[in-house]
Amino acid sequence: MVLKVEFPKDFENKFRELAMKKFGYAKGAIKKASEEAMKEWIKLEENNIPKLENSIESIRGMIKHLNGKISSVELQHEASKLWIK
């Protein structure tokens, strides 16, 4: 998989410098450092995102009072707003 990201030049330079110091001045150092950084970020964030049990049913319950009062398109917009929250 390819993932392209842009960073400020000073951040990129520091990342490259540290990656090469840790993994050597050879091909693949940036990739190894990126994978390590992303794995750590995933470990940190995985537990911070609330797990929703049956979230579709939850949204249906939240917009049930609107059923029949607004159009299906408006109902979809309301559901989308709730999904994003």
HUTAQUI-V118121 format. One line per field, one symbol per residue. ss: DSSP state (H for helix, E for strand, - for the rest). burial: b if it has 16 or more other C-alpha atoms within 10 Angstrom, else e. A space follows every 50 residues. Layout:
ss=???
burial=???
//
This chain:
ss=--------HHHHHHHHHHHHHHH-----HHHHHHHHHHHHHHHHHH---- ----HHHHHHHHHHHH-----HHHHHHHHHHHHH-
burial=eeeeeeeeeeeeeebbeebbeeeeeeeebbeebeeeeeeeeeeeeeeeee eeeeeeeebeeeeeeeeeeeeeeebeeebeeeeee
//
